[in-house]
Amino acid sequence: MTAVAKPIDPKLVSLLWAGPDRAADIAALHQRLFDPSWDAQSIGSLLDHPGAAALVALIGTPKVTAGFVLGQIAADEAEILSIGVAPEWQRRRLGRRLVEGLVRAAARADAKRLVLEVAADNEAAVALYRGLGFKTAGRRTGYYQRQGGACVDALTLALAI
C-alpha cells in the first residue's frame, strides 16, 4: 500500500457546492481520471437536477479544481455517483474531506444512508470508504471492464447516516 502524503493544510482548501457553472472544470478533471469520462454537458445536466449534491475542492492561487464528489439525494437515501482527486493531490485526505462533506449534506437532507459502487480492485478507494465506516451491501460480478477486456467486480458499499 502506498504511503499517505502529508495532509493538506485545511486553510489552503475551499470546499464549495458545485452547480452547473462548475461542469467544465469537473469534466476536465474527470477526463484525467476516468476512461470513459463524463463530458461537461452530462455533468452540467446532473448538477442542474434538483436532487444533485456535489462539491468541489479548490486549492491554490489562483484556485484550481483539485477534486470533486458528485452525488444525488432522493427521499431518505443519498448516492455517490463519482468522486475524483487530481493525482498530484491524492493520498492527502482530500477525498475523505469530499466524502465527509457529502455525508453532512445528506444528513441535513434527512437521508438515512449513503451508497456507492467501487471497483473491488481499487484498494485506495476501498480503504478510504472502509475508514469512513462504509460496509459492504452487495457485489456485482464483472461490472467494470478494464482496457484489454479484463472484468472487475463492483462492491456496493453503504454508510448509515
Backbone bond lengths (Angstrom), bond angles and torsions (degrees), N, CA, C in turn:
res aa  C-N    CA-C-N  psi(-1)  N-CA   C-N-CA  omega(-1)  CA-C   N-CA-C  phi
1 M - - - 1.447 - - 1.525 108.48 -
2 T 1.323 117.42 139.82 1.447 122.95 -178.57 1.518 110.52 -74.74
3 A 1.326 115.64 140.53 1.460 120.57 179.89 1.522 110.46 -65.88
4 V 1.331 115.87 149.10 1.456 122.09 177.16 1.521 108.33 -80.83
5 A 1.319 116.68 129.88 1.458 121.19 176.08 1.525 109.00 -73.90
6 K 1.303 115.01 168.70 1.461 120.53 178.81 1.524 109.85 -59.00
7 P 1.338 118.11 131.49 1.472 119.85 178.63 1.525 110.92 -58.82
8 I 1.298 115.63 152.96 1.458 122.41 178.97 1.528 108.29 -78.03
9 D 1.311 116.18 137.06 1.467 121.54 175.09 1.531 107.88 -57.24
10 P 1.332 118.09 120.94 1.471 120.34 -177.69 1.525 113.49 -55.55
11 K 1.325 117.90 -26.98 1.462 120.46 -179.74 1.527 112.52 -69.45
12 L 1.345 116.96 -16.73 1.458 120.94 -179.04 1.519 112.94 -91.43
13 V 1.332 116.78 -7.43 1.468 121.84 -175.36 1.524 109.86 -113.11
14 S 1.321 115.39 133.90 1.463 121.21 172.15 1.517 107.90 -113.78
15 L 1.329 117.10 122.14 1.468 121.51 172.00 1.515 106.81 -98.10
16 L 1.320 115.75 121.70 1.460 120.99 -176.96 1.514 110.68 -127.36
17 W 1.333 115.59 149.41 1.452 120.36 171.31 1.518 107.99 -62.99
18 A 1.302 116.42 140.91 1.457 121.52 -179.75 1.522 109.64 -108.50
19 G 1.322 114.60 123.15 1.456 121.30 172.79 1.517 109.26 -109.09
20 P 1.320 117.04 -175.48 1.462 120.90 -178.92 1.535 113.75 -55.67
21 D 1.332 117.27 -24.83 1.469 120.34 179.32 1.536 112.55 -67.23
22 R 1.323 117.79 -14.30 1.468 121.95 178.64 1.529 112.47 -98.65
23 A 1.326 117.56 2.43 1.466 121.15 -173.47 1.526 113.02 -59.29
24 A 1.316 118.31 -43.18 1.473 120.40 -177.35 1.526 111.18 -64.82
25 D 1.331 117.15 -41.68 1.468 120.53 179.27 1.526 111.26 -65.21
26 I 1.328 115.92 -43.38 1.466 119.92 179.15 1.527 109.69 -65.03
27 A 1.330 117.30 -43.55 1.473 121.16 -179.86 1.529 110.93 -61.12
28 A 1.328 117.36 -39.71 1.465 120.30 179.31 1.530 110.74 -62.12
29 L 1.328 116.62 -42.38 1.468 119.82 178.14 1.527 110.29 -71.13
30 H 1.318 117.40 -40.54 1.468 121.39 178.54 1.530 109.89 -57.40
31 Q 1.328 116.45 -40.39 1.465 120.66 179.92 1.527 111.31 -64.50
32 R 1.320 117.79 -34.48 1.471 121.19 177.67 1.527 111.74 -68.42
33 L 1.328 116.62 -26.76 1.457 120.94 -169.75 1.524 114.81 -103.68
34 F 1.329 118.54 -28.09 1.463 120.79 -169.58 1.525 112.10 -129.50
35 D 1.321 114.83 145.91 1.455 122.12 173.52 1.522 107.36 -137.51
36 P 1.321 119.23 109.35 1.454 126.56 6.18 1.531 111.37 -79.06
37 S 1.316 115.45 153.73 1.459 120.97 179.30 1.527 109.94 -102.98
38 W 1.315 114.82 166.61 1.466 121.05 177.15 1.517 108.21 -96.34
39 D 1.326 117.26 140.14 1.457 120.61 179.83 1.535 110.93 -87.48
40 A 1.330 115.63 168.63 1.464 121.41 -176.38 1.526 111.82 -61.40
41 Q 1.320 117.36 -36.14 1.468 119.97 -179.79 1.531 110.55 -64.90
42 S 1.327 117.45 -44.20 1.468 121.27 179.21 1.520 110.78 -63.67
43 I 1.318 115.90 -44.28 1.468 119.98 -179.79 1.526 109.79 -66.56
44 G 1.332 117.40 -41.06 1.463 120.43 178.01 1.515 112.04 -60.75
45 S 1.327 116.56 -41.90 1.472 120.27 177.69 1.526 110.92 -62.50
46 L 1.338 115.85 -42.18 1.466 120.01 177.80 1.524 110.24 -61.37
47 L 1.338 116.65 -46.45 1.464 120.60 -176.72 1.521 112.79 -69.53
48 D 1.314 117.05 -20.25 1.460 122.06 179.24 1.526 112.04 -84.35
49 H 1.325 116.71 -10.39 1.467 121.80 -178.56 1.534 109.57 -73.33
50 P 1.335 118.35 140.71 1.467 120.46 -178.44 1.534 114.41 -59.91
51 G 1.324 118.43 -27.52 1.462 120.69 -179.12 1.519 114.07 -89.06
52 A 1.331 117.08 2.72 1.463 120.37 -177.50 1.525 111.25 -66.20
53 A 1.307 114.63 142.45 1.464 122.53 173.82 1.518 105.83 -140.04
54 A 1.311 116.72 107.59 1.457 119.90 -174.59 1.520 110.43 -142.21
55 L 1.327 113.90 145.39 1.459 121.27 178.28 1.514 109.27 -130.85
56 V 1.322 115.56 150.17 1.452 121.45 169.58 1.522 107.97 -120.75
57 A 1.327 115.29 149.57 1.458 121.92 173.63 1.520 106.92 -107.72
58 L 1.323 115.63 120.78 1.458 121.53 179.41 1.522 108.65 -109.40
59 I 1.339 115.86 137.04 1.458 121.76 -177.26 1.526 108.55 -136.30
60 G 1.331 115.36 144.80 1.457 121.34 170.86 1.497 114.91 90.37
61 T 1.343 113.73 -179.82 1.448 122.29 176.64 1.513 106.86 -135.21
62 P 1.304 120.77 110.87 1.463 124.26 1.44 1.528 111.07 -71.12
63 K 1.303 115.83 157.96 1.461 121.42 -178.27 1.524 110.85 -65.27
64 V 1.323 116.21 130.12 1.460 122.17 175.28 1.519 108.76 -118.53
65 T 1.326 116.21 150.47 1.460 120.90 178.17 1.519 108.35 -76.92
66 A 1.324 115.51 110.39 1.466 121.72 -178.37 1.521 112.16 -99.31
67 G 1.327 117.40 -15.18 1.455 120.61 -179.78 1.514 111.08 -169.71
68 F 1.312 114.79 165.87 1.463 120.98 179.19 1.515 109.13 -154.58
69 V 1.308 115.46 157.32 1.454 122.54 166.77 1.520 106.54 -136.60
70 L 1.320 115.81 128.26 1.458 122.64 178.81 1.515 108.24 -112.28
71 G 1.302 116.22 125.12 1.455 119.78 -179.22 1.509 111.19 -143.40
72 Q 1.311 113.29 179.66 1.457 120.17 174.97 1.514 108.49 -146.03
73 I 1.314 114.33 152.13 1.460 121.21 179.18 1.521 106.98 -126.01
74 A 1.330 115.67 126.59 1.460 121.15 178.13 1.520 107.43 -138.50
75 A 1.309 114.84 123.83 1.470 121.43 -178.55 1.523 109.15 55.31
76 D 1.332 117.06 -120.67 1.469 118.88 -176.13 1.519 112.97 -105.41
77 E 1.350 117.45 20.14 1.456 120.57 -179.57 1.529 110.53 -132.47
78 A 1.320 114.51 140.46 1.461 121.49 175.57 1.523 107.75 -117.20
79 E 1.327 115.60 155.61 1.459 120.47 -179.30 1.520 109.62 -140.21
80 I 1.318 115.90 135.87 1.455 121.02 169.85 1.521 106.66 -87.05
81 L 1.322 116.03 120.56 1.463 121.69 -179.85 1.521 111.29 -90.98
82 S 1.320 116.38 -36.88 1.458 121.42 178.67 1.518 108.85 -161.08
83 I 1.312 115.11 145.51 1.464 121.47 176.47 1.517 106.94 -145.05
84 G 1.317 115.48 142.05 1.451 118.57 179.41 1.514 111.59 -156.81
85 V 1.319 114.87 148.47 1.460 122.50 176.45 1.525 107.22 -130.84
86 A 1.320 115.94 133.00 1.466 120.93 179.09 1.528 109.28 -54.50
87 P 1.338 117.33 139.85 1.471 120.54 -176.66 1.524 114.10 -50.54
88 E 1.319 117.41 -38.38 1.463 119.83 -178.52 1.524 113.98 -70.52
89 W 1.323 117.22 -11.03 1.473 121.66 178.94 1.521 112.45 -114.31
90 Q 1.317 118.80 2.59 1.467 121.18 -179.29 1.520 110.98 -70.23
91 R 1.332 114.39 156.98 1.462 124.12 179.14 1.524 112.44 60.83
92 R 1.350 114.02 33.55 1.459 119.86 178.19 1.528 110.46 -130.10
93 R 1.342 115.47 22.60 1.466 124.79 175.44 1.530 114.73 72.01
94 L 1.311 116.80 13.13 1.454 120.27 178.60 1.527 110.74 -71.74
95 G 1.332 117.71 -43.01 1.466 120.95 176.59 1.518 111.27 -58.92
96 R 1.315 115.74 -41.34 1.465 120.55 177.82 1.527 110.87 -59.69
97 R 1.316 116.65 -45.62 1.466 120.27 179.97 1.524 111.19 -62.75
98 L 1.326 116.94 -38.62 1.460 119.89 178.56 1.527 111.19 -64.62
99 V 1.327 117.33 -45.93 1.469 120.33 178.63 1.522 109.92 -62.79
100 E 1.326 117.66 -44.51 1.473 120.32 179.31 1.527 111.01 -60.21
101 G 1.334 117.23 -37.44 1.462 120.21 176.67 1.517 111.99 -63.59
102 L 1.318 116.63 -40.66 1.461 119.75 178.56 1.528 110.85 -69.45
103 V 1.319 117.23 -36.04 1.470 120.46 176.02 1.532 109.84 -60.57
104 R 1.329 117.16 -44.27 1.476 120.21 178.62 1.526 111.02 -61.46
105 A 1.336 116.66 -43.25 1.468 120.28 178.84 1.521 110.98 -63.13
106 A 1.317 117.03 -42.22 1.467 121.04 179.43 1.527 110.60 -64.43
107 A 1.315 116.64 -40.81 1.473 120.20 178.89 1.531 110.34 -63.14
108 R 1.331 116.94 -42.46 1.479 120.05 178.59 1.527 111.22 -63.54
109 A 1.337 116.77 -27.45 1.470 121.24 179.10 1.527 111.39 -89.89
110 D 1.339 116.74 9.50 1.470 123.35 178.30 1.519 114.20 67.28
111 A 1.340 117.56 24.11 1.461 119.98 173.38 1.523 108.57 -69.90
112 K 1.304 116.07 145.43 1.468 121.53 -178.72 1.517 112.42 -99.31
113 R 1.348 116.41 -20.82 1.462 119.01 177.05 1.520 110.02 -152.93
114 L 1.330 113.50 156.42 1.456 122.73 177.72 1.510 107.03 -120.39
115 V 1.334 117.44 128.92 1.456 121.86 -178.49 1.526 110.10 -121.55
116 L 1.326 114.83 160.02 1.457 121.49 177.06 1.512 108.79 -161.60
117 E 1.331 115.09 165.77 1.466 121.04 172.19 1.516 107.56 -121.28
118 V 1.322 115.48 141.87 1.459 121.80 -179.42 1.520 108.56 -142.89
119 A 1.326 115.74 144.75 1.465 119.94 176.61 1.522 108.89 -63.14
120 A 1.315 115.78 132.03 1.465 120.88 -176.16 1.527 112.24 -60.82
121 D 1.334 117.12 -24.61 1.464 119.50 -179.29 1.531 113.44 -91.76
122 N 1.325 117.72 3.88 1.458 121.60 178.28 1.531 108.46 -87.20
123 E 1.326 114.88 78.80 1.462 121.42 -172.17 1.519 113.24 -57.90
124 A 1.330 117.91 -41.44 1.466 120.53 -178.38 1.526 110.79 -63.71
125 A 1.331 116.78 -44.41 1.465 120.11 -179.65 1.521 111.15 -67.92
126 V 1.319 116.98 -43.55 1.468 119.78 179.12 1.528 109.93 -60.44
127 A 1.328 117.59 -41.72 1.470 121.04 178.70 1.529 110.69 -63.86
128 L 1.331 117.23 -41.03 1.466 120.72 177.09 1.521 110.21 -58.36
129 Y 1.323 116.97 -51.75 1.462 120.48 -176.60 1.522 111.95 -65.47
130 R 1.316 117.38 -41.84 1.472 120.00 177.73 1.536 109.78 -61.56
131 G 1.337 116.68 -41.08 1.457 121.19 178.96 1.522 113.27 -62.86
132 L 1.326 116.05 -24.41 1.455 121.30 177.50 1.530 112.41 -90.56
133 G 1.335 117.09 -2.55 1.456 120.51 176.43 1.520 115.66 101.14
134 F 1.316 118.47 6.30 1.461 120.48 177.56 1.525 109.89 -67.81
135 K 1.317 115.85 143.47 1.471 123.50 178.31 1.526 109.51 -120.28
136 T 1.323 115.74 151.84 1.461 120.41 178.75 1.524 109.87 -68.37
137 A 1.329 115.61 128.16 1.462 121.54 178.40 1.525 111.33 -113.35
138 G 1.332 116.62 -12.40 1.458 119.94 -179.68 1.519 111.09 176.45
139 R 1.318 114.76 175.35 1.463 121.45 -179.51 1.521 108.17 -145.28
140 R 1.317 117.11 135.12 1.460 122.81 177.01 1.520 107.46 -112.76
141 T 1.301 116.00 108.92 1.462 122.05 -176.70 1.526 111.01 -66.74
142 G 1.337 115.62 129.30 1.453 121.40 175.41 1.512 114.98 62.75
143 Y 1.311 118.55 28.69 1.466 123.27 -172.33 1.527 112.92 -70.12
144 Y 1.328 117.20 -43.36 1.465 121.33 -179.08 1.520 109.84 -97.75
145 Q 1.329 116.28 135.44 1.457 119.95 175.81 1.520 108.46 -108.57
146 R 1.319 115.43 122.28 1.462 122.01 179.88 1.519 109.97 -86.19
147 Q 1.322 115.78 162.14 1.452 119.48 173.86 1.515 107.71 -59.24
148 G 1.307 117.02 139.38 1.452 121.45 -176.18 1.515 111.88 92.93
149 G 1.341 117.26 -5.02 1.449 120.41 173.41 1.511 117.75 96.41
150 A 1.337 118.13 -9.60 1.467 119.42 -179.88 1.530 110.10 -66.27
151 C 1.320 115.75 140.08 1.466 121.27 177.72 1.512 110.10 -106.15
152 V 1.318 115.00 143.61 1.466 121.44 -178.08 1.527 107.75 -127.93
153 D 1.320 115.95 139.78 1.450 120.85 177.43 1.532 111.08 -68.15
154 A 1.318 116.00 151.61 1.460 122.26 172.09 1.528 107.93 -105.79
155 L 1.312 115.67 134.65 1.464 120.93 171.76 1.514 107.91 -95.61
156 T 1.315 116.46 132.10 1.455 120.80 170.98 1.521 105.78 -95.50
157 L 1.316 116.22 122.13 1.457 121.64 -177.26 1.532 108.41 -117.90
158 A 1.329 115.62 148.41 1.460 120.79 -179.40 1.519 109.89 -137.37
159 L 1.325 114.22 146.17 1.458 122.46 177.33 1.513 108.62 -124.73
160 A 1.315 117.05 123.18 1.462 120.37 174.05 1.524 107.94 -72.85
161 I 1.327 115.12 133.10 1.475 120.06 -179.56 1.513 109.11 -105.20
